[in-house]
Amino acid sequence: MLRSESLWFPLFIRCCEAYLHYVMNPLETDYEPMQRVTQCENFRQVRTLLKEYNRPSVDFIVHREQVDAKKAITRDYGIRFR
């Protein structure tokens, strides 16, 4: 994991897990890619999965959860991300 990811990436994974558990239906086509995203160890693996699946809906969910995780870290700790 990159040093810049060490703060927001664990929260990102927890957000994705919560989204998977509480929002998504196991019968949805995006369920399996999101389940695989929650098993990634760094964001590079997430990007590889996104390229593999090539689904805009999964890209959108991942981007939204990434932004939410970074906003939460910024709000709680005052650390800004580029």
Protein Blocks (a to p, Z undefined) as FASTA:
>chain_A
ZZklmmmmmmmmmmmmmmmmmmpcfkbmklmmmmmmmmpcbfklmmmmmmmnopaklmmm
mmmmmmmmmmmmmmmnopacZZ
